[in-house]
Amino acid sequence: MLSEWLIIQGIIERGLIFSITVMAIYLTTRIIRFDDLSVEGSFGLGGALMALLLVKNVFWPVALLVVVISGACAGLATGLLHTKLKLNNLISGIVVTTGLFSINLKIAGSNMILNNKATIFDLLPGIGSLKLILLMPLICGLLLIVKWFLHTECGYLFNAVGDNPQMLTNLGKNADTYTIAALMLANGLTAFAGALFVQYVGYFSIWSGVGILIIALAGLILSETLGHVFGFNLLIGAIMYQAIIAATFEFNVDPEWNKLITALLIILMITLKKHSTLFMPKARSHDKI
């Protein structure tokens, strides 16, 4: 019974951490309609920087602040490539992610162990392996903050970027500015997720960020079986994905097939979404993939 609880606990904890990337993907693909591939590099950047700073004995709140700012800078780079150099949004993200892979490798190498350095999980002494106690209120609070932000004037202008950029021009606003701001927010969140993940597992690996985009996309699609809004369904979708991956281990599926399983799952969910009435309420036009 204890082992089963530990499995469920791990699923929820990892799902909560990866739900931050689901929030980021929602902001880019659903709000501003920008398919941002740079989040994969930002996740690795957050992990690499967090590992390096902790090993260098930087206090974890300061390290987290540096991580979020660095992630935002990655989003800024993507935004500038797209808006100023007029690169395709996919190409912009690929260029940034490719560059960040080398930067992350230079920052932390292929692997870096934290060696029991103080992390955010030491905020509540005595929680031991039950990191869920800290993650649940932290992630829920972050979700509510971003949800509140999306209902501010700036948040509504983000929506206008995706729905009707011309309206921004009519209001005397620069659509490029809000596109860049949204990308900075999304990549800052993703870097934060990467930093949390490194503190959660206790080490950094250069390969930990590979495939994070597809994980986030799978979580987003699963969350939309519950609703097409920015809410707690994003957390549930990320946890559902982790549960599916955990189920593959129960059936003794070789872990090397996990990426293929994820790809097939996404294809299946998109197909069902297009040809079934089970996914309600109906998505807005910019909710389509």
C-alpha positions as CSV (number, residue, x, y, z in Angstrom):
1,M,0.0,0.0,0.0
2,L,2.9,2.3,0.8
3,S,4.5,1.7,-2.5
4,E,1.3,2.5,-4.3
5,W,0.9,5.7,-2.5
6,L,4.5,6.7,-3.3
7,I,3.8,6.1,-7.0
8,I,0.6,8.3,-6.8
9,Q,2.5,10.9,-4.9
10,G,5.3,11.0,-7.5
11,I,2.7,11.3,-10.3
12,I,1.0,14.3,-8.7
13,E,4.3,16.0,-7.8
14,R,5.7,15.7,-11.3
15,G,2.4,16.6,-12.8
16,L,2.3,19.8,-10.8
17,I,5.8,20.8,-11.8
18,F,5.1,20.2,-15.5
19,S,1.8,21.9,-15.3
20,I,3.8,25.2,-15.2
21,T,4.9,24.4,-18.7
22,V,1.3,23.6,-19.7
23,M,0.4,27.1,-18.5
24,A,3.2,28.5,-20.6
25,I,2.1,26.6,-23.7
26,Y,-1.5,27.8,-23.1
27,L,-0.3,31.4,-23.1
28,T,1.5,31.1,-26.3
29,T,-0.7,28.8,-28.4
30,R,-4.1,29.7,-27.1
31,I,-3.7,33.4,-26.1
32,I,-1.4,35.0,-28.6
33,R,-1.5,32.1,-31.1
34,F,2.3,31.8,-31.3
35,D,3.7,28.3,-31.6
36,D,6.8,28.9,-29.4
37,L,9.4,26.1,-29.5
38,S,11.8,28.0,-27.3
39,V,10.2,26.8,-24.1
40,E,12.1,23.5,-24.4
41,G,15.4,25.5,-24.2
42,S,14.0,27.7,-21.4
43,F,13.2,24.6,-19.3
44,G,16.8,23.4,-19.6
45,L,18.1,26.9,-19.0
46,G,16.2,27.1,-15.8
47,G,17.5,23.8,-14.6
48,A,21.1,24.5,-15.6
49,L,21.2,27.9,-13.9
50,M,19.5,26.7,-10.8
51,A,21.9,23.8,-10.4
52,L,25.0,26.0,-11.0
53,L,23.8,28.8,-8.6
54,L,22.9,26.3,-5.8
55,V,26.3,24.5,-6.2
56,K,27.9,28.0,-5.9
57,N,26.0,28.4,-2.6
58,V,23.7,31.1,-3.9
59,F,20.5,31.3,-1.7
60,W,17.7,29.6,-3.6
61,P,15.3,32.6,-3.7
62,V,17.9,34.7,-5.4
63,A,18.7,31.8,-7.7
64,L,15.0,31.5,-8.6
65,L,14.8,35.2,-9.4
66,V,17.8,34.9,-11.7
67,V,16.3,31.9,-13.4
68,V,13.0,33.6,-14.1
69,I,14.7,36.7,-15.5
70,S,16.9,34.5,-17.7
71,G,13.9,32.6,-19.0
72,A,12.2,35.9,-19.8
73,C,15.3,36.9,-21.7
74,A,15.0,33.7,-23.8
75,G,11.4,34.7,-24.6
76,L,12.6,38.2,-25.4
77,A,15.2,36.8,-27.9
78,T,12.5,34.7,-29.6
79,G,10.2,37.7,-29.8
80,L,12.8,40.0,-31.3
81,L,13.8,37.4,-33.9
82,H,10.1,37.2,-34.9
83,T,9.1,40.8,-34.7
84,K,12.3,42.6,-35.7
85,L,14.1,40.1,-38.0
86,K,10.7,38.8,-39.3
87,L,11.6,35.2,-38.8
88,N,8.8,32.6,-38.8
89,N,7.7,31.9,-35.2
90,L,8.7,28.3,-35.5
91,I,12.1,29.2,-36.8
92,S,12.6,31.8,-34.1
93,G,11.9,29.2,-31.4
94,I,14.1,26.6,-33.0
95,V,17.0,29.0,-33.2
96,V,16.7,30.0,-29.6
97,T,16.3,26.5,-28.3
98,T,19.3,25.3,-30.4
99,G,21.4,28.1,-29.0
100,L,20.3,27.5,-25.5
101,F,21.3,23.8,-25.7
102,S,25.0,24.9,-26.0
103,I,24.6,27.6,-23.4
104,N,23.1,25.1,-20.9
105,L,25.9,22.7,-21.6
106,K,28.4,25.4,-20.9
107,I,26.6,26.5,-17.7
108,A,26.2,23.1,-16.0
109,G,27.8,20.5,-18.2
110,S,26.0,17.3,-19.2
111,N,25.2,16.6,-15.5
112,M,25.4,18.4,-12.2
113,I,24.5,17.0,-8.8
114,L,23.2,19.4,-6.1
115,N,24.9,17.5,-3.3
116,N,22.2,18.3,-0.7
117,K,22.3,22.0,-1.2
118,A,19.5,24.0,0.4
119,T,16.5,24.3,-2.0
120,I,12.9,25.6,-2.0
121,F,11.9,22.2,-0.5
122,D,13.7,23.1,2.7
123,L,11.2,26.0,3.2
124,L,9.1,23.6,5.2
125,P,11.5,21.6,7.5
126,G,10.5,18.0,8.1
127,I,8.4,17.4,5.0
128,G,11.0,14.8,3.9
129,S,9.9,13.1,0.8
130,L,6.4,14.5,0.9
131,K,7.2,17.5,-1.4
132,L,3.5,17.6,-2.4
133,I,2.8,19.7,0.8
134,L,4.9,22.5,-0.7
135,L,4.1,22.0,-4.4
136,M,0.3,22.0,-4.2
137,P,-0.1,25.5,-2.7
138,L,2.8,26.9,-4.7
139,I,1.6,25.8,-8.1
140,C,-2.1,26.6,-7.3
141,G,-1.1,30.0,-6.1
142,L,1.0,30.6,-9.3
143,L,-2.0,29.5,-11.4
144,L,-4.3,31.9,-9.7
145,I,-1.8,34.8,-10.1
146,V,-1.5,34.2,-13.8
147,K,-5.2,33.7,-14.2
148,W,-5.7,37.1,-12.4
149,F,-3.1,38.7,-14.6
150,L,-5.0,37.5,-17.7
151,H,-8.0,39.5,-16.5
152,T,-6.1,42.7,-16.2
153,E,-5.8,45.3,-19.0
154,C,-2.5,43.8,-20.1
155,G,-4.0,40.3,-20.1
156,Y,-6.9,41.4,-22.3
157,L,-4.4,43.0,-24.7
158,F,-2.6,39.6,-24.9
159,N,-5.9,38.1,-26.0
160,A,-6.3,40.9,-28.6
161,V,-2.9,39.9,-30.1
162,G,-4.2,36.5,-30.9
163,D,-7.8,37.5,-31.8
164,N,-7.5,40.8,-33.5
165,P,-4.1,42.5,-33.7
166,Q,-5.6,45.3,-35.8
167,M,-7.7,46.3,-32.8
168,L,-4.5,47.0,-30.9
169,T,-3.3,49.3,-33.7
170,N,-6.6,51.1,-33.5
171,L,-6.1,51.6,-29.8
172,G,-2.6,53.0,-30.4
173,K,-0.9,49.9,-29.0
174,N,2.0,48.0,-30.6
175,A,1.1,44.4,-31.1
176,D,4.7,43.4,-31.3
177,T,5.3,44.7,-27.8
178,Y,2.6,42.5,-26.3
179,T,3.7,39.5,-28.3
180,I,7.2,39.8,-26.9
181,A,5.8,40.4,-23.4
182,A,3.7,37.2,-23.6
183,L,6.7,35.2,-24.8
184,M,8.8,36.6,-21.9
185,L,6.1,35.6,-19.4
186,A,5.7,32.1,-20.9
187,N,9.5,31.4,-21.0
188,G,10.0,32.8,-17.5
189,L,7.4,30.4,-16.3
190,T,9.0,27.5,-18.1
191,A,12.5,28.3,-16.7
192,F,10.9,28.4,-13.2
193,A,9.5,24.9,-13.9
194,G,12.9,23.7,-14.9
195,A,14.4,25.1,-11.7
196,L,11.8,23.4,-9.6
197,F,12.4,20.1,-11.4
198,V,16.1,20.2,-10.7
199,Q,15.5,20.9,-7.0
200,Y,12.9,18.1,-7.0
201,V,15.1,15.4,-8.4
202,G,18.4,16.7,-6.9
203,Y,20.4,17.0,-10.1
204,F,20.6,18.6,-13.6
205,S,20.9,16.6,-16.8
206,I,21.3,18.2,-20.2
207,W,18.7,15.8,-21.5
208,S,16.0,16.6,-18.9
209,G,14.6,19.4,-21.1
210,V,14.5,17.3,-24.3
211,G,10.9,16.5,-25.1
212,I,9.4,19.0,-22.5
213,L,7.5,20.7,-25.3
214,I,5.7,17.5,-26.3
215,I,5.0,16.7,-22.6
216,A,3.4,20.2,-22.1
217,L,1.4,19.8,-25.3
218,A,0.1,16.4,-24.3
219,G,-0.9,17.9,-20.9
220,L,-2.6,20.8,-22.6
221,I,-4.6,18.5,-24.9
222,L,-5.6,16.3,-22.0
223,S,-6.7,19.4,-20.0
224,E,-9.0,20.5,-22.8
225,T,-11.0,17.3,-22.3
226,L,-12.1,19.1,-19.1
227,G,-12.5,22.6,-20.5
228,H,-10.9,25.2,-22.7
229,V,-10.2,27.8,-20.1
230,F,-7.1,28.8,-18.1
231,G,-7.8,27.1,-14.8
232,F,-7.2,24.0,-12.7
233,N,-7.9,21.8,-15.6
234,L,-4.3,22.6,-16.8
235,L,-3.0,21.0,-13.6
236,I,-5.2,18.0,-13.9
237,G,-4.2,17.5,-17.6
238,A,-0.5,17.5,-16.6
239,I,-1.1,15.0,-13.8
240,M,-3.2,12.8,-16.2
241,Y,-0.2,12.7,-18.6
242,Q,2.1,11.6,-15.8
243,A,-0.4,8.9,-14.8
244,I,-0.4,7.6,-18.4
245,I,3.4,7.4,-18.4
246,A,3.4,5.7,-15.0
247,A,0.9,3.2,-16.3
248,T,3.4,2.2,-19.1
249,F,5.8,1.2,-16.4
250,E,3.1,-0.9,-14.7
251,F,2.7,-2.8,-18.0
252,N,6.5,-3.2,-18.2
253,V,6.7,-1.1,-21.3
254,D,10.3,-0.2,-22.2
255,P,10.9,3.5,-21.1
256,E,12.6,4.1,-24.5
257,W,9.1,3.9,-26.0
258,N,7.7,6.8,-23.9
259,K,8.3,9.5,-26.5
260,L,6.6,7.4,-29.1
261,I,3.7,6.7,-26.8
262,T,3.3,10.4,-26.1
263,A,3.4,11.2,-29.9
264,L,0.7,8.6,-30.6
265,L,-1.4,9.9,-27.6
266,I,-1.3,13.4,-29.0
267,I,-2.4,12.2,-32.5
268,L,-5.2,10.2,-30.9
269,M,-6.4,13.1,-28.7
270,I,-6.4,15.6,-31.7
271,T,-8.2,13.1,-33.8
272,L,-10.9,12.6,-31.2
273,K,-11.1,16.3,-30.6
274,K,-11.9,16.9,-34.3
275,H,-14.3,14.0,-34.8
276,S,-16.1,13.7,-31.5
277,T,-18.6,15.8,-29.5
278,L,-17.1,14.6,-26.2
279,F,-14.9,17.6,-25.8
280,M,-17.2,20.3,-24.5
281,P,-17.5,23.3,-24.4
282,K,-16.5,23.9,-28.0
283,A,-13.2,25.7,-28.3
284,R,-12.8,29.2,-29.6
285,S,-11.3,29.5,-33.1
286,H,-7.8,30.2,-31.7
287,D,-8.0,27.2,-29.5
288,K,-7.4,24.9,-32.4
289,I,-4.0,23.3,-32.9
